[in-house]
Structures are given as structure tokens and as C-alpha cells.
């Protein structure tokens, strides 16, 4: 659906989307039919699927997907590894010690609320 709304000037066959998105033809055909049946996209008499001009809600949704991709999608390094934490919270303390500290903090918070 996003592909159709990102390219609204054209209609696309299932084969076009299969090639553009590198997905199985059956997946493209089934998905397009379902989107059409649910009123998310249109279909021409000769079998091309297209974005509906009146579906502003879908255009906004696809636009927000594009914004998220611009913000986060292109800056990711697939070879990067997560950073190691310098210090683990509670490291070197027992559960009893952590529970006691939590109880003390909660008591302090209750004292502030009174």
C-alpha cells in the first residue's frame, strides 16, 4: 500500500509490485486484492491497482512512515554492535540490598508528598 501511495500517478499490476518490492507474485496478488476489497486502493478495469486520491488518511499514514524512515532508517549501520554499558544498575548488590534501597527511596518520596 505504501508503494502505491508513494507513487500515486501510476497504476501497478501485481507483477510490477512483485518486481519493485522483490516479493512473491502470490503475495502481491493476494495483498492487492485484499487492499482493494477493503477500500484502501483502487483498481482499473484492466487490472492495475492505484492509490485513491480521496484517502487523505492513508496519504498521511504513508507520509509518517516516510518521515520515520528518513529519521532512523538511513542512519543505521548494519554492521554496528550495541554499545557496552559502562555500569549495570545494581551491579555487585544483592536483591535484598536493592529491595532495601528501593524501600528507602519510596519512604523518602512518601515524606515529600505529605
Protein Blocks (a to p, Z undefined) as FASTA:
>chain_A
ZZmmmmmmbccdfklmmmmnopafklmmmmmmmmmmnopaccdfkopacddfklmmlmmm
mmmmmmmmmmmmmmpcfkbccdddfbdghihiafklmmmmmmmmmmmmmmmmZZ
